[in-house]
């Protein structure tokens, strides 16, 4: 009986450690996702600006007939 209790105690301890590690990893991933989403928004804005500038330049080019 004592052996079964010790085994159960060890298994519960491992489960608690695994839970804590998973929770820590989840927090890190949540932070990383937030940073990447912010980076993505910045890059999308830069891309939109670049597209607008290119379109403005293209509108200024003369149209030539083939």
Secondary structure, DSSP 8 states (H G I E B T S, - for coil): -HHHHHHHHHHHHHHHHHHHHHHHHHHHHHHHHHHHHHHHHHHHHHHHHHHHHHHHHHHHS-----
